Amino acid sequence: MAEKPWGGRFDGETDPRVEAFTESISFDHRLAAVDVRGSQAHARMLASVGLLTENERDAIVDQLDVILSEITSGQFAFHVELEDVHMHIESALIERLGDIGRKLHTARSRNDQVSTDLKLYVRDSLDTIDGLLLELQRAFVSRSETDLGVILPAYTHLQRAQPVQAIQYWLAYCEKFARDRGRLADCRQRLNVSPLGAAALAGTSLPIDREQTANDLGFDAPAGNSLDISSDRDFLVEFTSALALVAIHLSGWAEEWILWCSTEFDMISLPDAYTTGSSIMPQKRNPDVLELIRGKSARVIAATNQLMVLLKGLPLAYNRDLQEDKIAVFDAIDTTVACLELAPAIVNTARLNIDSIADRLEDGFLDATALMEYLIRLQVPMRTAHETVGRLVARCESDGLKLADLTLEQFQEIHASIDESIFDVLGTTNAVAILSSQGSGGPDPVSHSLAHWQQTLGLD
């Protein structure tokens, strides 16, 4: 077994229980690829400033590729005695290259190394998640042509409120996920500064070139303060916070469709591929995938809390507590990706229950607001119009009628100027047709919004 790179200060052996307690290789092995990427950039920089020869650089870069290949193929043995992925890779390099391998860590600490690895890993994950969100947006927009002209009840307080086009629902999710993508882009911009060169916490007296490693690894610039670099995990909190909102939006969508596919709502049907049955009730079709998306959102939301509690009492600069950051971040990434990989398929294959929706569409006085606004156009004060329509609704409920069932004479009892045009706003179809404000659920605004999203998402 290779010696610990930090072992020179110590005479005694580490208690095996401590080794088991302090190891992170069981979860940070997934950083191997980015660790190699960062180490190769560091080696190239060391050679450019004369701290490595070109031959030494090439030997290190080539051997790191070999080590990564062994890790990726499962041929590399991990040992808790070497704690983490960084020490495993460095120890393997030293074992194979001797003193040349010992030179790699020149002007570098595990502190700036780990931070660099995390930023590279998060940046890659962020780009993956952004791509998955794009596919989900495209799924909602793509099904809009199938659902063109379908009217759905929209709800507040889970009570029927006003009618809108189904497309308005789908584009509402596009807006939410667009904000999610914007937050991820903001997070990417702030995290994209290079920690390499901060070393342990104070930088180094050696003639390194931080601009070179930053450029080599695709960072916008070197990060500014070595003390801050060693302790900074703001980018992880910001990233998981953005993921938490993605999870919240996914959970809200899942909850809505779980309700909609119940017998009580009967508004949407999910395909067999994304539902399961009951072990005892043969008739059941359970929306388990949606339920698990809703449930797994709790893990993503919890990651942000876990990180903030982890960081809240740490003095500058590095503290070993920070080893625990990866557990929360990795789980948040894995969970979000798993949910986003399934969501577009569900959106693409679910089917609106058109007949069931139409049978109940006139329930709940969805045209009441349209009637109120009709009265406002007759110069009736808004609050008076609101009260008047409220009384009409109560009357209709008592008599088992809809607003459109009332006669012109009954309407004229509340306002003499009312004429036959009142029936042009009653009923859900009419109530939707007259919606005209920008961003509303009427035909023209929805058509404009749909065209915008088709163009934005490359679907036009």
Backbone torsions as a table, in degrees:
resi	resn	phi	psi	omega
1	MET	NA	134.4	178.9
2	ALA	-65.9	150.2	178.0
3	GLU	-74.5	155.6	176.6
4	LYS	-68.0	133.4	-179.2
5	PRO	-60.7	-22.0	-179.0
6	TRP	-100.5	11.0	-168.2
7	GLY	-76.8	-8.2	-175.6
8	GLY	-61.0	-28.5	-177.2
9	ARG	-77.3	-15.8	-168.5
10	PHE	-112.3	144.1	175.8
11	ASP	-101.1	-38.2	-176.1
12	GLY	-87.6	165.1	177.9
13	GLU	-82.0	149.7	175.7
14	THR	-75.5	134.5	175.7
15	ASP	-57.8	128.6	179.9
16	PRO	-55.1	-30.8	177.7
17	ARG	-67.0	-34.3	176.3
18	VAL	-67.8	-41.9	178.0
19	GLU	-59.7	-42.0	178.6
20	ALA	-67.9	-34.8	-177.4
21	PHE	-74.2	-34.4	-172.9
22	THR	-97.5	-8.0	-176.9
23	GLU	-67.4	150.6	172.9
24	SER	-130.2	2.1	-177.9
25	ILE	-61.5	-25.3	-179.5
26	SER	-63.9	-21.5	177.4
27	PHE	-125.6	-24.9	-177.3
28	ASP	-90.1	4.5	175.5
29	HIS	-58.8	-24.0	-179.9
30	ARG	-69.8	-9.2	176.9
31	LEU	-85.8	4.1	-172.9
32	ALA	-56.3	-45.9	-175.3
33	ALA	-64.5	-43.7	-179.8
34	VAL	-73.7	-29.3	176.5
35	ASP	-64.9	-42.4	177.2
36	VAL	-64.8	-42.2	179.2
37	ARG	-59.2	-46.1	179.2
38	GLY	-66.5	-39.3	-179.6
39	SER	-67.4	-37.5	178.2
40	GLN	-66.9	-39.8	176.4
41	ALA	-63.7	-40.1	179.1
42	HIS	-64.4	-40.9	179.1
43	ALA	-64.4	-41.7	178.4
44	ARG	-62.6	-39.2	178.1
45	MET	-66.6	-42.9	179.2
46	LEU	-59.3	-37.8	178.1
47	ALA	-69.0	-37.8	-177.2
48	SER	-68.2	-25.0	179.5
49	VAL	-100.6	4.8	174.7
50	GLY	89.3	10.1	178.3
51	LEU	-89.4	-10.6	169.5
52	LEU	-135.6	150.4	170.7
53	THR	-80.7	166.3	178.5
54	GLU	-63.3	-38.2	178.6
55	ASN	-65.3	-41.2	177.4
56	GLU	-63.5	-43.4	177.2
57	ARG	-57.3	-49.4	-176.9
58	ASP	-63.9	-38.1	178.9
59	ALA	-64.1	-42.6	179.8
60	ILE	-66.1	-48.4	-177.9
61	VAL	-61.1	-44.7	-178.4
62	ASP	-66.3	-43.1	-177.4
63	GLN	-69.2	-32.3	175.5
64	LEU	-63.6	-36.5	175.5
65	ASP	-62.8	-40.6	179.2
66	VAL	-64.0	-45.7	-179.4
67	ILE	-61.1	-44.2	179.8
68	LEU	-63.5	-39.4	177.6
69	SER	-61.1	-40.1	178.6
70	GLU	-66.8	-40.0	178.0
71	ILE	-64.3	-46.0	-177.2
72	THR	-63.3	-36.6	-177.8
73	SER	-86.4	-1.5	179.0
74	GLY	82.4	12.9	-178.0
75	GLN	-93.5	-0.7	-176.0
76	PHE	-99.1	130.8	-177.7
77	ALA	-91.4	131.1	176.4
78	PHE	-102.4	145.2	-179.1
79	HIS	-136.6	134.1	-177.5
80	VAL	-62.5	-24.6	-179.0
81	GLU	-61.1	-25.1	-179.7
82	LEU	-95.8	9.2	166.7
83	GLU	66.8	-66.4	-169.1
84	ASP	-137.8	175.9	-176.6
85	VAL	-66.3	-31.7	-177.0
86	HIS	-66.4	-45.6	179.4
87	MET	-69.7	-32.5	176.4
88	HIS	-62.0	-47.5	-177.2
89	ILE	-67.3	-43.1	180.0
90	GLU	-65.7	-41.5	179.7
91	SER	-63.9	-39.7	177.6
92	ALA	-64.5	-38.9	178.9
93	LEU	-63.8	-44.0	178.6
94	ILE	-64.6	-40.6	179.3
95	GLU	-60.6	-33.6	-175.7
96	ARG	-93.1	-30.0	-175.1
97	LEU	-115.6	-4.8	179.1
98	GLY	63.7	-132.1	-174.9
99	ASP	-61.6	-29.6	176.9
100	ILE	-61.4	-44.3	177.6
101	GLY	-63.1	-33.1	-179.9
102	ARG	-68.0	-17.4	-178.5
103	LYS	-82.6	-16.5	-174.3
104	LEU	-58.6	-37.6	-173.5
105	HIS	-82.6	9.2	176.2
106	THR	-57.6	131.7	177.0
107	ALA	61.2	27.5	179.4
108	ARG	-142.8	145.3	174.1
109	SER	-117.7	161.5	171.0
110	ARG	-62.1	-23.0	-178.1
111	ASN	-64.4	-53.4	178.7
112	ASP	-74.5	-26.0	177.5
113	GLN	-65.7	-47.8	-179.6
114	VAL	-63.8	-43.4	179.7
115	SER	-61.6	-41.2	177.8
116	THR	-62.8	-46.3	179.4
117	ASP	-58.2	-45.4	-179.0
118	LEU	-62.5	-41.9	179.9
119	LYS	-65.0	-41.7	177.6
120	LEU	-63.3	-42.0	-178.5
121	TYR	-67.2	-44.8	179.5
122	VAL	-65.0	-40.6	179.8
123	ARG	-60.8	-44.4	177.4
124	ASP	-63.0	-43.7	-179.4
125	SER	-65.3	-39.7	178.8
126	LEU	-60.0	-43.6	179.3
127	ASP	-65.8	-37.9	177.1
128	THR	-62.9	-46.2	-178.5
129	ILE	-66.7	-38.4	176.1
130	ASP	-59.8	-42.1	177.9
131	GLY	-63.5	-38.2	177.9
132	LEU	-68.2	-38.0	176.0
133	LEU	-64.5	-38.6	176.2
134	LEU	-59.6	-44.3	179.1
135	GLU	-63.6	-35.5	178.1
136	LEU	-68.6	-41.8	175.3
137	GLN	-59.0	-45.4	179.9
138	ARG	-61.6	-34.7	178.5
139	ALA	-64.1	-43.9	179.1
140	PHE	-64.9	-42.8	-179.3
141	VAL	-68.9	-38.2	-177.4
142	SER	-64.2	-33.0	-179.4
143	ARG	-80.7	-5.3	-178.3
144	SER	-63.6	-35.0	179.2
145	GLU	-65.2	-38.3	178.3
146	THR	-64.2	-36.6	-174.5
147	ASP	-98.9	15.1	-179.1
148	LEU	-58.1	128.0	177.6
149	GLY	87.4	-9.9	178.9
150	VAL	-74.8	132.7	178.9
151	ILE	-107.8	134.8	179.1
152	LEU	-122.3	152.6	169.8
153	PRO	-73.8	133.8	171.6
154	ALA	-100.8	151.6	-169.0
155	TYR	-122.5	147.0	158.3
156	THR	-129.1	143.6	-176.0
157	HIS	57.0	23.4	-175.8
158	LEU	60.8	24.3	173.9
159	GLN	-113.8	143.3	-179.9
160	ARG	-58.3	133.2	-172.3
161	ALA	-121.8	-68.0	178.9
162	GLN	-143.3	157.1	176.7
163	PRO	-86.5	145.9	173.7
164	VAL	-141.8	164.3	173.1
165	GLN	-70.5	146.5	177.5
166	ALA	-55.6	-37.0	-179.5
167	ILE	-58.7	-31.7	179.1
168	GLN	-62.4	-36.7	174.8
169	TYR	-62.9	-49.2	-175.6
170	TRP	-62.9	-39.5	-179.4
171	LEU	-73.3	-24.0	175.2
172	ALA	-63.0	-39.1	177.4
173	TYR	-68.5	-35.7	176.5
174	CYS	-59.0	-39.7	179.1
175	GLU	-63.3	-44.8	-179.3
176	LYS	-61.1	-46.4	-177.6
177	PHE	-72.6	-24.4	173.6
178	ALA	-66.4	-40.6	176.3
179	ARG	-63.9	-38.7	176.7
180	ASP	-60.0	-44.4	-180.0
181	ARG	-65.9	-35.6	176.9
182	GLY	-64.8	-40.5	177.5
183	ARG	-64.8	-39.3	177.8
184	LEU	-64.3	-39.5	178.0
185	ALA	-64.1	-40.8	176.8
186	ASP	-62.4	-44.4	179.1
187	CYS	-61.0	-42.3	-179.4
188	ARG	-60.8	-40.5	-178.5
189	GLN	-63.3	-42.1	-177.3
190	ARG	-75.4	-33.6	-178.9
191	LEU	-78.0	-15.6	-168.5
192	ASN	-84.0	49.6	170.4
193	VAL	-124.2	142.7	-167.9
194	SER	-84.6	127.4	174.7
195	PRO	-78.0	-21.7	-172.9
196	LEU	-57.5	132.1	-178.6
197	GLY	108.3	-13.1	175.1
198	ALA	-72.6	-21.8	-176.2
199	ALA	56.8	-139.2	-175.4
200	ALA	-68.5	-48.4	178.6
201	LEU	-168.0	-18.3	-172.0
202	ALA	-114.6	4.7	-174.2
203	GLY	82.3	-155.2	-175.8
204	THR	-148.7	156.2	175.4
205	SER	-88.8	-6.9	-178.9
206	LEU	-78.0	153.5	-171.3
207	PRO	-81.9	65.8	-178.0
208	ILE	-83.4	166.3	178.8
209	ASP	-124.1	93.6	-177.0
210	ARG	-69.6	-29.9	176.9
211	GLU	-62.1	-38.8	-178.7
212	GLN	-63.6	-48.3	-178.5
213	THR	-67.0	-35.2	177.2
214	ALA	-61.1	-48.1	179.5
215	ASN	-64.4	-41.6	-177.9
216	ASP	-59.9	-37.0	-176.0
217	LEU	-96.1	6.9	176.0
218	GLY	79.8	16.9	174.6
219	PHE	-82.1	155.3	-180.0
220	ASP	-74.8	-30.2	-176.8
221	ALA	-170.4	166.7	170.2
222	PRO	-72.9	143.8	173.1
223	ALA	-65.6	154.4	-163.1
224	GLY	-87.3	-30.5	-169.6
225	ASN	-130.9	122.5	-173.1
226	SER	-64.0	-37.0	177.8
227	LEU	-64.6	-43.7	-179.8
228	ASP	-65.2	-41.3	-178.1
229	ILE	-57.3	-44.7	-176.1
230	SER	-65.2	-28.3	-175.8
231	SER	-104.0	-12.5	-170.1
232	ASP	-70.7	119.8	167.4
233	ARG	-131.0	20.4	177.2
234	ASP	-55.4	-39.1	-176.5
235	PHE	-62.6	-29.4	177.1
236	LEU	-73.2	-40.1	177.3
237	VAL	-64.2	-44.1	180.0
238	GLU	-63.9	-42.6	-179.6
239	PHE	-63.2	-49.9	-179.4
240	THR	-68.5	-28.2	174.4
241	SER	-64.6	-41.9	176.3
242	ALA	-63.3	-41.2	177.5
243	LEU	-65.3	-34.5	178.8
244	ALA	-61.3	-39.3	177.7
245	LEU	-71.0	-35.7	171.6
246	VAL	-57.4	-46.5	-178.9
247	ALA	-63.7	-39.1	178.1
248	ILE	-63.5	-42.2	179.0
249	HIS	-67.2	-40.3	176.0
250	LEU	-63.5	-40.9	-179.1
251	SER	-66.0	-40.7	178.2
252	GLY	-63.6	-42.9	176.4
253	TRP	-62.5	-45.2	-179.8
254	ALA	-60.6	-44.7	179.3
255	GLU	-59.1	-43.6	-178.7
256	GLU	-62.0	-46.4	-177.8
257	TRP	-73.6	-27.3	172.8
258	ILE	-61.0	-44.8	176.6
259	LEU	-63.9	-46.0	-175.4
260	TRP	-62.9	-29.4	-178.2
261	CYS	-90.5	3.6	174.9
262	SER	-75.8	160.5	177.9
263	THR	-60.6	-35.6	-177.5
264	GLU	-64.4	-38.9	178.0
265	PHE	-90.8	-48.7	177.7
266	ASP	51.7	46.2	-177.0
267	MET	-105.8	-18.6	-176.2
268	ILE	-148.6	148.7	177.4
269	SER	-120.1	134.1	178.5
270	LEU	-99.2	145.4	-179.9
271	PRO	-72.4	160.1	-179.8
272	ASP	-56.7	-32.8	-174.7
273	ALA	-62.5	-21.4	-175.3
274	TYR	-123.1	23.3	174.5
275	THR	-133.5	166.8	177.1
276	THR	-134.5	170.8	179.3
277	GLY	-105.3	-177.2	179.4
278	SER	-102.7	146.8	179.3
279	SER	-75.1	-13.8	-176.9
280	ILE	-129.0	-26.2	-177.1
281	MET	-107.4	103.8	-170.2
282	PRO	-66.6	-18.1	-176.4
283	GLN	-84.6	-9.8	-168.0
284	LYS	-74.9	142.6	168.1
285	ARG	-130.1	102.3	-172.0
286	ASN	-97.6	137.0	179.6
287	PRO	-82.4	57.6	-171.6
288	ASP	-62.0	-37.0	-178.9
289	VAL	-63.6	-44.9	177.6
290	LEU	-64.0	-38.8	178.6
291	GLU	-63.8	-38.6	179.9
292	LEU	-73.1	-34.3	172.7
293	ILE	-60.1	-44.4	177.0
294	ARG	-61.9	-42.5	-178.2
295	GLY	-72.0	-41.4	-177.7
296	LYS	-68.7	-18.5	177.1
297	SER	-58.9	-28.7	179.8
298	ALA	-62.2	-35.3	-179.7
299	ARG	-68.2	-38.8	179.7
300	VAL	-68.1	-43.6	179.1
301	ILE	-62.6	-39.1	-178.6
302	ALA	-65.3	-28.0	-177.4
303	ALA	-60.8	-40.9	179.4
304	THR	-63.4	-44.9	177.2
305	ASN	-59.9	-44.5	-178.8
306	GLN	-59.0	-43.9	-179.4
307	LEU	-67.6	-41.8	-178.3
308	MET	-65.8	-40.0	176.9
309	VAL	-66.1	-38.1	178.1
310	LEU	-60.3	-39.1	-171.5
311	LEU	-89.5	-18.7	-163.2
312	LYS	-62.9	-24.6	-175.5
313	GLY	-119.3	19.7	-173.9
314	LEU	-90.8	127.7	174.1
315	PRO	-78.8	163.1	172.9
316	LEU	-66.1	142.9	4.6
317	ALA	-112.4	-87.3	-178.8
318	TYR	-84.0	141.3	171.7
319	ASN	-134.3	147.2	-174.6
320	ARG	-63.8	-19.4	175.4
321	ASP	-49.6	-33.5	-174.0
322	LEU	-64.4	-15.5	174.1
323	GLN	-57.6	-31.0	-175.6
324	GLU	-75.9	-8.4	-177.9
325	ASP	-64.1	-32.6	-172.6
326	LYS	-67.3	-33.8	-177.8
327	ILE	-59.8	-47.1	-179.7
328	ALA	-66.3	-44.3	-176.0
329	VAL	-66.6	-46.1	-178.4
330	PHE	-62.0	-42.1	-179.7
331	ASP	-66.7	-39.3	178.3
332	ALA	-62.4	-42.3	179.1
333	ILE	-65.1	-50.5	-176.9
334	ASP	-59.2	-43.4	-177.1
335	THR	-67.7	-44.2	179.9
336	THR	-63.5	-45.3	179.7
337	VAL	-61.7	-43.6	-179.6
338	ALA	-60.5	-42.3	179.2
339	CYS	-66.9	-42.3	-177.0
340	LEU	-72.9	-23.2	176.9
341	GLU	-72.0	-27.7	-179.9
342	LEU	-92.1	-32.1	-171.4
343	ALA	-57.1	-47.6	-178.9
344	PRO	-60.2	-36.4	179.7
345	ALA	-64.7	-38.8	178.3
346	ILE	-66.6	-43.9	179.5
347	VAL	-61.9	-41.1	-177.2
348	ASN	-68.1	-29.6	-170.1
349	THR	-108.9	-11.1	176.8
350	ALA	-67.2	153.3	-176.9
351	ARG	-128.9	128.0	174.8
352	LEU	-70.1	137.6	178.4
353	ASN	-86.2	82.8	-169.4
354	ILE	-57.9	-46.7	-176.3
355	ASP	-65.3	-45.0	180.0
356	SER	-62.7	-41.6	178.6
357	ILE	-62.2	-46.4	-178.0
358	ALA	-63.7	-37.2	-178.2
359	ASP	-61.1	-30.1	-174.6
360	ARG	-113.6	6.5	-171.4
361	LEU	-65.0	-28.6	-179.2
362	GLU	-85.3	-1.3	177.2
363	ASP	-75.7	146.1	171.5
364	GLY	91.7	7.6	175.4
365	PHE	55.2	49.3	-179.6
366	LEU	-65.6	-15.8	-179.6
367	ASP	-94.8	8.0	-176.3
368	ALA	-64.1	-40.9	-180.0
369	THR	-66.8	-37.1	177.4
370	ALA	-61.9	-39.7	177.3
371	LEU	-65.5	-42.5	177.9
372	MET	-59.1	-43.8	-178.7
373	GLU	-69.9	-29.0	172.9
374	TYR	-60.8	-44.4	179.1
375	LEU	-65.7	-36.9	178.5
376	ILE	-61.9	-38.2	177.9
377	ARG	-66.6	-18.1	173.5
378	LEU	-89.4	13.8	177.8
379	GLN	74.0	17.0	172.1
380	VAL	-75.5	129.0	178.2
381	PRO	-55.3	144.9	-173.1
382	MET	-55.6	-47.9	-177.4
383	ARG	-65.8	-34.2	176.5
384	THR	-67.1	-43.7	178.7
385	ALA	-62.2	-40.9	179.5
386	HIS	-60.6	-47.5	-179.0
387	GLU	-65.4	-39.8	-178.2
388	THR	-63.9	-46.2	179.9
389	VAL	-67.4	-35.6	176.6
390	GLY	-58.9	-41.2	178.0
391	ARG	-66.9	-38.2	178.6
392	LEU	-64.7	-40.0	177.9
393	VAL	-62.0	-44.3	179.1
394	ALA	-61.0	-40.0	179.0
395	ARG	-64.4	-44.7	179.6
396	CYS	-63.8	-41.0	178.0
397	GLU	-59.7	-42.0	-179.2
398	SER	-64.6	-35.7	-175.1
399	ASP	-97.3	0.8	-179.1
400	GLY	69.6	33.9	-177.5
401	LEU	-114.5	165.3	168.5
402	LYS	-102.8	162.7	179.8
403	LEU	-58.8	-37.8	-178.9
404	ALA	-69.1	-12.9	179.0
405	ASP	-81.1	-16.3	179.9
406	LEU	-69.6	150.5	-179.2
407	THR	-85.2	163.8	177.2
408	LEU	-60.3	-39.0	179.9
409	GLU	-62.3	-38.3	178.7
410	GLN	-66.2	-37.8	176.5
411	PHE	-68.1	-37.5	-178.1
412	GLN	-69.3	-17.1	175.2
413	GLU	-65.8	-27.0	-179.3
414	ILE	-93.3	-22.1	177.1
415	HIS	-160.4	122.3	-173.2
416	ALA	-66.9	-23.3	-176.7
417	SER	-79.6	-8.0	-179.3
418	ILE	-66.3	134.5	176.5
419	ASP	-130.6	-166.3	-175.4
420	GLU	-59.4	-21.1	-178.1
421	SER	-63.1	-15.6	179.6
422	ILE	-62.1	-30.2	-177.4
423	PHE	-75.5	-9.5	176.1
424	ASP	-77.3	-10.4	178.9
425	VAL	-111.7	-6.2	-176.6
426	LEU	-93.9	151.3	-172.9
427	GLY	88.6	149.8	-173.0
428	THR	-64.1	-38.4	-179.5
429	THR	-61.2	-45.5	178.7
430	ASN	-67.2	-39.8	-178.3
431	ALA	-63.0	-35.1	176.2
432	VAL	-74.1	-41.1	-174.3
433	ALA	-60.7	-29.8	-175.8
434	ILE	-90.6	-5.0	176.8
435	LEU	-67.7	124.7	-170.8
436	SER	-134.2	-11.9	-176.6
437	SER	-68.0	152.4	-179.0
438	GLN	-58.6	129.4	179.8
439	GLY	84.4	2.5	-177.6
440	SER	-83.9	-178.7	-174.9
441	GLY	-93.2	13.6	178.7
442	GLY	-78.5	168.5	-174.5
443	PRO	-58.6	-49.5	-176.9
444	ASP	-68.1	-48.8	178.1
445	PRO	-60.4	-39.7	179.5
446	VAL	-66.3	-39.4	178.2
447	SER	-61.3	-42.6	177.8
448	HIS	-65.1	-42.6	180.0
449	SER	-64.0	-41.7	-179.9
450	LEU	-62.8	-43.8	178.5
451	ALA	-61.4	-39.6	178.3
452	HIS	-60.6	-46.7	-177.0
453	TRP	-71.4	-34.9	176.4
454	GLN	-61.3	-41.8	178.7
455	GLN	-70.2	-44.1	-178.0
456	THR	-61.4	-38.2	-175.2
457	LEU	-95.0	6.5	177.8
458	GLY	71.7	32.9	-178.2
459	LEU	-111.9	6.1	-178.1
460	ASP	-84.8	NA	NA
